[in-house]
Amino acid sequence: MTFLEPAGEALRSALASCRRHLGAVAAFSALVNLLYIVPTLYMLQVYDRVVPTGGLQTLTFLTLVLLLALGTLALLDRLRSRLLVRAGLQLDIDLAPRILDASFARPQMAEARAALRDFDTLRGALSGPAFIALCDAPWLPVYILACTAMSPWIGLVALLGCVVLPLIAWANERATGARLAQARTIAGLTNLHQDAALAGGEAVRALGMRRALVARAMRQRRAMLTSQTEAGFAAGNYVTLTKFVRLALQSLALGLGALLAVEKQISPAAIFASSFLIARALSPIEQLIAHWKTVHAAREAWRDLDVLLASAPKMHAPTALPTPKGAVALESLVVLDPSRAGPVLHGLSLAIAAGETVAVIGPSGAGKSTLVRALSGAVRPDRGTIRIDGADMADWDAERLAVHIGYVPQAPTLFAGTVAENIARFSGETGMAKEALDAAVVEAARKVGAHDMILGLPGGYDHRLGHDGSGLSAGQAQRVALARAVFGSPALLILDEPNAHLDAEGDAQLIEALGMLKQAGTTIVVVSHKMGILPVVDRILVLREGRVVLFGPREEVMAKLAPPSARPRVVAGQDTAGGLNAGSGA
């Protein structure tokens, strides 16, 4: 019956950091279990020496020794409990950052969605009664030997209990393991669906989906509760059987002790001492069976965390490369769909010069968003290479490179905190000086024309957003996301439909901002269907079904997309209505 399975390097190193605490717990457990024998010895001495002789002085001395031993036992038990709590804290310090980092690196993995809950489950099991019982279990042979010292027959009864109870625990695992795993999987999916439904609460109410989603959640909960209930009933049966066996063995030990005492093979005091020792020997096994649900959950959490951490990018410090200028090259880039069934991007190869502005267009499902997500580092290529200034993106330190990349996803994706914190990418958490941080935030907002809009909010830059970034209109959120993208003057700016929610004024400010950024030498890749961006575009990339259809200078591509008579005139500063897409002529 193993508590945890072999693990990868991350979990092993985290446990190694707690080795001092866990070693002390094991040492204290040894002393605690030895001291548990003292009441038995006290009983034997009182019945065998004090009662027959009336030695009150001996009784006083024995009682003082007993009280000293019990006080020491209580102190050691308290210390090992505190040490386990300390070990849990140390584990949190060492492992929680890695788990969060791995979760952000692989958010699409099922294990990432409940990673911290899994870690808390594991940490709770390592610092709770189940682990203490596990530390006590190796001392079963000591109690069996103590019973055998009184009488081989009593030792045999103790040995019988130490064999039968683990068999019951094994049967409990066989009966409940699959059901508990199924319940845990269903619970994870239920929580995921509920979080998604709560995030879209407005749409749920507006579309009259509330009762339907409640019904779906209850159906999933019924399936989860069915598995948990079946596992609970099965576990309850084994817990009851365990208690019966333990009590029966204790009582049989009393009867056997009485028989042996009548036959003068043991002293009368040994009758009660044998029952106490057998109860103490079987206690850890009973505790493990009673907390088996916790043990099983911890094992599952351990397995999932190991999978997540093993899949995370290796944490190392690559050679620091120079500040990028913004040149981008794709070499046979392939990105698979989330189900891994097929590619979204099929071997894209192209180059974008530093300071160049490229518009990416194409019909829905062409792979435009996937391309810009790959360029930003939000998703990793499955095959091929993305080069920034000639260096493979994988050779850059991801956090250092991200400072030089500005990215606006289709959904603005703001976070709980102030508007200023969102624009600053929460750099204040990493120790950046507040005065310099505030100046950079205001500068970024001014660049995209969002400064006045932000000042009009309640509290201005200190306006606090909700847990999902709520508190702004779609257009306001997009302008804040634009300010966040240009924070720190990145060399490469990647925009996915940055004007989808902007009004005419916001659109004009965006075009003006893009023109200024272009003049400053920023490389810009923008996905948009609005033709107002054309005056600042150098080249156009047309995608269809994940493949490059056209890529070249703006006028040349536009000429191929539409006949001259139908081609719109592009005038600097003009925001022409209509869409910019790869029409049938492509």
C-alpha positions in Angstrom: 0.0 0.0 0.0 2.1 2.9 -1.3 1.2 6.5 -0.4 2.8 8.2 -3.4 4.2 6.9 -6.7 7.6 7.7 -8.2 7.7 11.2 -9.5 9.6 13.5 -11.8 12.5 15.8 -10.9 10.3 18.7 -9.9 8.3 16.8 -7.3 11.3 14.9 -6.0 13.3 18.2 -5.5 10.4 19.8 -3.8 10.1 16.9 -1.4 13.8 16.9 -0.9 13.5 20.5 0.4 11.2 19.1 3.2 13.5 16.2 4.0 14.8 17.8 7.2 11.2 18.3 8.5 10.0 14.8 7.4 13.2 13.2 8.9 12.5 14.9 12.3 8.8 13.7 12.0 10.0 10.1 11.5 12.4 10.4 14.5 9.7 11.9 16.7 7.3 9.1 15.6 9.8 6.5 16.7 10.0 8.2 20.2 6.3 8.6 20.4 5.6 4.9 19.6 8.2 3.8 22.2 6.7 6.1 24.8 3.2 4.6 24.0 4.6 1.4 25.7 5.2 3.2 29.0 1.5 3.0 30.2 1.6 -0.8 29.5 4.8 -1.1 31.6 3.2 1.1 34.3 0.2 -1.2 34.5 2.4 -4.3 34.7 4.5 -2.8 37.5 1.5 -1.6 39.5 -0.3 -5.0 39.3 2.8 -7.1 39.7 4.8 -5.1 42.3 2.8 -2.3 44.0 -0.5 -4.2 44.6 1.0 -7.4 46.1 3.5 -5.6 48.3 1.6 -2.3 49.1 4.7 -0.3 48.0 3.3 3.2 47.9 6.8 4.7 47.5 7.2 2.5 44.4 3.8 3.6 43.2 4.7 7.3 43.6 8.0 6.8 41.7 6.3 4.9 38.9 3.6 7.5 38.6 6.1 10.3 38.3 7.9 8.4 35.6 4.6 7.8 33.8 3.6 11.5 34.0 7.0 12.5 32.7 6.8 10.0 29.8 3.2 11.1 28.9 4.2 14.7 29.0 7.1 14.0 26.7 4.8 12.0 24.4 2.4 14.8 24.2 5.1 17.3 23.5 6.7 15.2 20.8 3.2 14.6 19.2 2.7 18.3 19.1 6.1 18.9 17.6 5.7 16.4 14.8 2.3 18.0 14.0 4.0 21.4 13.8 6.8 20.0 11.7 4.3 18.6 9.2 2.6 22.0 9.0 6.1 23.5 8.4 6.8 20.9 5.8 3.6 21.8 4.0 4.6 25.5 4.0 8.0 24.7 2.7 6.5 22.6 0.0 4.2 25.5 -0.9 7.1 27.9 -1.2 9.1 25.5 -3.4 6.4 23.9 -5.5 3.5 26.4 -5.9 5.4 28.8 -8.2 6.4 25.9 -10.4 2.8 24.6 -10.5 1.5 28.1 -11.4 4.2 28.6 -14.0 3.5 25.2 -15.6 -0.3 25.9 -15.5 0.2 29.2 -17.4 2.6 27.5 -19.8 0.1 24.6 -20.6 -3.3 26.1 -19.9 -5.0 23.7 -22.4 -4.1 20.7 -20.3 -6.9 19.3 -18.1 -4.3 18.9 -15.2 -3.6 22.7 -15.3 -7.2 23.7 -14.6 -7.2 22.2 -11.1 -3.5 22.2 -10.4 -3.5 24.4 -7.3 -6.5 22.5 -5.9 -4.6 19.3 -6.5 -1.6 20.7 -4.7 -3.6 21.8 -1.7 -5.1 18.3 -1.5 -1.6 16.8 -1.6 -0.2 19.3 0.9 -3.2 18.7 3.3 -2.6 14.9 3.1 1.1 15.3 3.8 0.4 17.4 6.9 -2.7 15.6 8.2 -3.5 12.5 10.3 -3.2 10.1 7.3 0.5 10.9 7.1 1.0 10.6 10.9 -0.6 7.1 10.7 1.7 6.3 7.9 4.7 7.2 10.1 3.3 5.1 12.9 2.7 2.0 10.7 6.4 0.9 10.6 6.3 0.4 14.4 3.8 -2.4 14.2 6.6 -5.1 14.6 7.7 -3.4 17.9 4.2 -3.9 19.3 4.0 -7.4 18.0 7.3 -8.2 19.7 6.1 -6.6 22.9 3.0 -8.8 22.8 5.1 -11.9 22.0 7.3 -11.1 25.0 4.3 -11.5 27.2 3.1 -14.6 25.4 3.6 -16.1 22.0 -0.1 -16.7 21.8 -0.8 -13.0 22.3 1.8 -12.1 19.8 0.1 -14.4 17.3 -3.2 -12.6 17.9 -1.5 -9.3 17.2 0.2 -10.7 14.1 -3.2 -11.9 12.9 -4.6 -8.4 13.2 -1.7 -6.9 11.4 -2.3 -9.3 8.5 -6.1 -9.1 8.3 -6.4 -5.3 8.5 -4.0 -4.6 5.6 -6.0 -7.1 3.5 -9.1 -5.2 4.3 -7.4 -2.0 3.3 -6.4 -3.6 0.0 -9.9 -4.7 -0.6 -11.1 -1.2 0.2 -8.7 0.2 -2.4 -10.0 -2.3 -5.0 -13.6 -1.4 -4.2 -13.4 2.4 -4.0 -10.4 3.4 -6.2 -12.1 3.4 -9.6 -15.3 5.1 -8.2 -13.3 7.8 -6.5 -11.2 8.5 -9.6 -14.4 8.7 -11.7 -16.0 11.1 -9.2 -12.9 13.2 -9.2 -12.9 13.5 -13.0 -16.6 14.4 -13.1 -16.1 16.9 -10.4 -13.3 18.6 -12.3 -15.5 18.9 -15.5 -18.4 20.1 -13.4 -16.3 22.9 -11.8 -14.9 23.8 -15.2 -18.4 24.1 -16.8 -19.7 26.1 -13.8 -16.8 28.5 -14.0 -17.4 29.1 -17.7 -21.2 29.5 -17.1 -20.6 32.1 -14.3 -18.1 34.0 -16.5 -20.8 34.3 -19.2 -23.6 35.0 -16.7 -25.0 38.0 -18.6 -25.4 35.9 -21.8 -26.9 33.1 -19.8 -29.6 35.4 -18.4 -30.2 37.2 -21.7 -30.6 34.0 -23.7 -32.8 32.3 -21.1 -30.2 29.5 -20.5 -30.2 29.6 -16.7 -32.5 26.7 -16.1 -30.9 24.6 -18.8 -27.5 25.2 -17.4 -28.7 24.5 -13.9 -30.2 21.2 -15.2 -26.9 20.3 -16.9 -24.9 21.1 -13.7 -27.3 19.0 -11.6 -27.0 16.1 -14.0 -23.3 16.2 -13.8 -23.4 16.5 -10.0 -25.7 13.5 -9.8 -23.2 11.5 -11.7 -20.4 12.7 -9.4 -22.5 12.1 -6.3 -23.4 8.6 -7.5 -19.8 7.7 -7.8 -18.9 9.3 -4.5 -21.9 7.7 -2.8 -21.0 4.2 -4.1 -17.4 4.7 -3.0 -18.6 6.0 0.4 -20.9 3.0 0.9 -18.1 0.6 0.0 -15.6 2.4 2.1 -18.1 2.5 5.0 -18.5 -1.2 4.8 -14.7 -1.7 5.1 -14.4 0.8 7.9 -17.1 -1.0 9.8 -15.4 -4.3 9.2 -12.1 -2.8 10.4 -13.6 -1.6 13.6 -15.2 -5.0 14.2 -11.9 -6.9 13.6 -10.0 -4.5 15.9 -12.5 -4.7 18.7 -12.9 -8.4 18.3 -9.1 -8.9 18.5 -8.9 -6.7 21.6 -11.6 -8.6 23.3 -10.1 -12.0 22.2 -6.8 -10.8 23.6 -8.5 -10.2 27.0 -10.1 -13.6 26.9 -6.8 -15.2 25.8 -5.0 -13.3 28.5 -7.4 -14.4 31.1 -7.0 -18.1 30.0 -3.2 -17.8 30.1 -3.4 -16.1 33.5 -5.6 -18.9 34.9 -3.0 -21.3 33.7 -0.3 -19.2 35.4 1.5 -18.5 32.1 1.3 -14.8 32.4 0.5 -12.3 35.2 -3.0 -10.8 35.7 -1.6 -7.4 34.7 -0.7 -8.8 31.3 -4.4 -9.4 30.5 -5.0 -5.7 30.2 -1.5 -4.9 28.8 -2.0 -7.2 25.9 -5.3 -5.6 24.9 -3.8 -2.2 25.1 -0.8 -3.2 23.0 -2.9 -4.9 20.3 -5.2 -1.8 20.1 -2.1 0.5 19.7 -0.6 -1.8 17.0 -3.7 -1.8 14.9 -4.5 1.9 15.3 -2.3 3.2 12.4 -3.9 0.7 10.0 -7.4 1.7 11.1 -6.5 5.4 10.7 -5.2 4.8 7.2 -8.4 3.0 6.2 -10.6 5.7 7.8 -8.7 8.4 5.8 -8.3 6.3 2.7 -10.4 8.9 0.7 -7.8 11.5 1.5 -4.9 9.2 0.7 -6.5 8.3 -2.7 -7.1 11.9 -3.5 -3.5 12.8 -2.7 -2.2 10.0 -4.9 -4.4 11.2 -7.8 -3.3 14.8 -7.2 0.4 13.7 -7.1 0.0 11.8 -10.4 -1.7 14.8 -12.1 0.9 17.3 -10.8 3.7 15.1 -12.0 2.1 15.0 -15.5 1.7 18.8 -15.6 5.2 19.5 -14.3 6.8 17.0 -16.7 5.1 18.7 -19.6 6.2 22.2 -18.6 9.1 23.8 -20.4 12.4 23.2 -18.6 13.3 26.1 -16.3 16.8 27.3 -17.3 18.5 30.6 -17.9 19.5 30.8 -21.6 22.2 33.1 -22.8 20.8 36.7 -22.7 20.3 37.9 -26.3 20.4 41.5 -27.4 17.3 43.6 -27.3 15.4 42.6 -30.5 14.8 45.0 -33.3 11.6 43.2 -34.5 12.6 41.1 -37.5 10.4 38.0 -37.8 10.9 34.8 -39.9 8.8 31.7 -40.1 10.3 28.5 -41.2 7.8 25.7 -42.1 5.6 26.7 -39.2 3.0 24.1 -38.2 0.4 24.5 -35.4 -2.0 21.7 -34.6 -5.6 22.2 -33.5 -6.4 21.7 -29.8 -7.6 18.1 -30.4 -4.3 17.4 -32.2 -6.3 15.9 -35.0 -4.8 18.1 -37.7 -2.9 21.3 -38.4 -4.4 24.8 -38.3 -1.3 26.2 -39.9 0.4 24.2 -42.7 4.1 24.8 -43.0 4.1 28.6 -43.2 7.4 30.2 -44.3 7.8 34.0 -44.7 9.9 36.9 -43.4 8.9 40.3 -42.0 11.6 43.0 -41.8 12.1 45.1 -38.7 9.9 48.2 -38.7 7.6 46.7 -41.3 3.8 46.7 -40.9 1.9 43.7 -42.2 -1.8 43.1 -42.3 -3.0 39.5 -42.0 -6.4 38.9 -43.7 -8.5 35.9 -44.8 -11.8 34.3 -44.2 -12.9 32.9 -40.8 -11.1 29.8 -39.8 -8.1 30.6 -42.1 -5.7 30.5 -39.1 -5.1 34.2 -38.6 -5.5 34.2 -34.8 -3.5 31.0 -34.5 -0.7 32.7 -36.4 -0.5 35.8 -34.3 -0.9 33.7 -31.1 2.2 31.7 -32.2 4.1 34.9 -33.1 3.3 36.3 -29.6 4.4 33.2 -27.9 0.9 32.4 -26.6 1.0 29.0 -28.3 4.1 27.0 -29.2 4.7 25.6 -32.7 4.3 21.9 -33.1 6.8 21.9 -35.9 8.9 24.5 -37.6 10.6 27.6 -36.2 9.8 31.2 -35.4 12.8 33.4 -35.4 13.1 36.8 -33.8 16.1 38.8 -35.1 17.4 35.5 -36.5 17.3 33.6 -33.1 14.8 30.8 -32.5 12.1 32.0 -30.2 12.7 28.9 -28.1 16.2 30.1 -27.4 15.0 33.3 -25.8 14.1 33.6 -22.2 10.3 33.7 -22.5 9.7 36.4 -19.9 12.5 38.6 -21.2 11.3 38.3 -24.8 7.7 39.1 -23.8 8.9 42.5 -22.5 9.7 43.3 -26.1 6.4 42.0 -27.6 3.1 43.8 -27.4 0.0 41.6 -28.0 -3.7 42.3 -28.2 -5.8 39.1 -28.4 -9.2 39.0 -30.0 -10.8 39.2 -26.5 -9.0 42.0 -24.5 -8.6 39.6 -21.5 -8.1 42.1 -18.7 -7.7 40.9 -15.1 -8.8 41.9 -11.6 -6.9 45.0 -10.5 -6.7 48.6 -11.4 -6.6 49.9 -15.0 -3.0 51.0 -14.3 -2.0 47.6 -13.1 -3.4 46.0 -16.2 -1.6 48.4 -18.5 1.6 47.9 -16.6 1.2 44.1 -17.0 1.3 44.0 -13.2 5.0 44.9 -13.2 4.6 46.4 -9.8 4.5 42.9 -8.4 8.0 42.3 -9.6 9.4 45.4 -7.7 9.4 48.1 -10.4 9.6 51.5 -8.9 6.2 53.1 -8.7 7.1 56.5 -10.0 8.7 55.1 -13.2 5.9 52.6 -13.5 3.2 55.3 -13.4 5.1 57.4 -16.0 5.3 54.4 -18.3 1.6 53.6 -17.9 0.5 57.1 -18.7 2.9 57.2 -21.7 1.5 53.9 -23.1 -2.1 55.2 -22.7 -1.2 58.4 -24.5 0.4 56.5 -27.4 -2.9 54.8 -28.2 -5.2 57.8 -27.4 -6.7 56.1 -24.3 -5.5 58.7 -21.7 -8.5 60.9 -21.8 -10.9 58.0 -21.8 -9.2 56.5 -18.7 -9.3 59.9 -16.9 -13.0 59.9 -17.4 -13.4 56.6 -15.5 -14.3 56.6 -11.8 -10.9 56.8 -10.1 -9.1 57.2 -13.4 -6.1 55.0 -13.7 -7.0 53.6 -10.2 -10.4 52.4 -11.5 -10.7 48.8 -10.2 -11.8 46.0 -12.5 -13.7 42.9 -11.5 -12.4 39.3 -11.2 -12.7 38.8 -14.9 -11.7 42.3 -15.9 -15.3 43.5 -15.9 -16.1 47.1 -15.3 -15.4 48.5 -18.8 -17.3 48.5 -22.0 -15.9 46.3 -24.8 -14.5 49.4 -26.6 -12.9 50.7 -23.4 -11.4 47.3 -22.6 -9.9 47.1 -26.0 -8.3 50.5 -25.7 -6.8 49.5 -22.3 -5.5 46.3 -23.9 -3.9 48.4 -26.7 -2.2 50.6 -24.0 -1.0 47.4 -22.3 0.4 46.1 -25.6 2.5 49.2 -26.2 3.6 49.5 -22.5 7.4 49.5 -22.4 7.8 50.4 -26.1 8.0 46.8 -27.5 9.9 46.2 -30.7 7.2 43.8 -32.1 3.5 44.7 -31.8 0.9 41.9 -32.6 -2.7 42.9 -32.9 -5.6 40.6 -33.4 -8.7 42.6 -34.4 -7.6 45.6 -32.3 -10.5 47.8 -33.6 -13.3 45.2 -33.5 -15.0 47.1 -30.7 -13.8 50.6 -31.4 -16.0 53.5 -32.5 -15.1 55.9 -35.3 -13.1 58.1 -32.9 -11.3 55.1 -31.4 -10.6 53.7 -34.8 -9.0 57.0 -35.9 -6.9 57.1 -32.8 -5.7 53.6 -33.5 -4.7 54.4 -37.0 -2.8 57.5 -35.8 -1.1 55.4 -33.1 -0.1 52.7 -35.6 1.4 55.4 -37.8 3.4 56.9 -34.9 4.6 53.4 -33.8 5.6 52.6 -37.4 7.7 55.8 -37.6 9.4 54.8 -34.4 10.5 51.6 -36.0 8.1 49.2 -34.4 7.3 46.0 -36.3 3.5 45.6 -36.5 1.5 42.5 -37.4 -2.2 43.3 -37.4 -5.3 41.1 -38.1 -8.2 43.3 -39.2 -11.2 43.3 -41.6 -11.4 47.2 -41.6 -9.8 49.0 -44.5 -8.9 52.0 -42.4 -5.6 50.4 -41.5 -4.4 50.2 -45.1 -2.6 53.5 -45.2 -0.1 52.3 -42.6 0.3 48.8 -44.0 3.4 47.9 -46.0 2.5 44.4 -46.9 -0.5 42.1 -46.8 -0.5 38.4 -45.9 -3.6 36.5 -47.1 -4.3 33.1 -45.4 -6.8 30.5 -46.4 -7.2 27.1 -44.6 -3.9 27.7 -42.8 -1.9 28.3 -46.0 -0.3 31.4 -47.5 -2.3 32.5 -50.5 -0.7 35.9 -51.1 2.1 37.8 -49.4 3.5 41.0 -50.8 3.3 44.8 -51.1 -0.1 46.3 -50.2 -1.0 47.6 -53.7 0.2 44.5 -55.4 -1.9 42.2 -53.2 -4.9 44.5 -53.4 -4.7 44.4 -57.2 -4.9 40.6 -57.1 -7.7 40.5 -54.7 -10.1 42.7 -56.8 -10.2 43.9 -60.4 -9.1 47.5 -60.8 -12.7 48.7 -61.4 -13.8 47.3 -58.1 -10.7 48.1 -56.0 -11.3 50.8 -53.4 -9.1 53.9 -53.4 -6.8 54.0 -50.5 -6.3 57.5 -49.2 -4.2 58.3 -46.2 -6.4 58.9 -43.1 -9.6 57.6 -44.8 -11.6 54.9 -42.9 -13.6 53.2 -45.6 -16.6 51.2 -44.6 -16.6 47.6 -45.5 -14.5 44.6 -44.8 -10.9 43.8 -45.7 -10.7 40.1 -46.6 -9.5 37.6 -49.1 -12.4 37.4 -51.5 -13.1 34.9 -54.1 -10.5 36.3 -56.4 -7.9 35.0 -54.0 
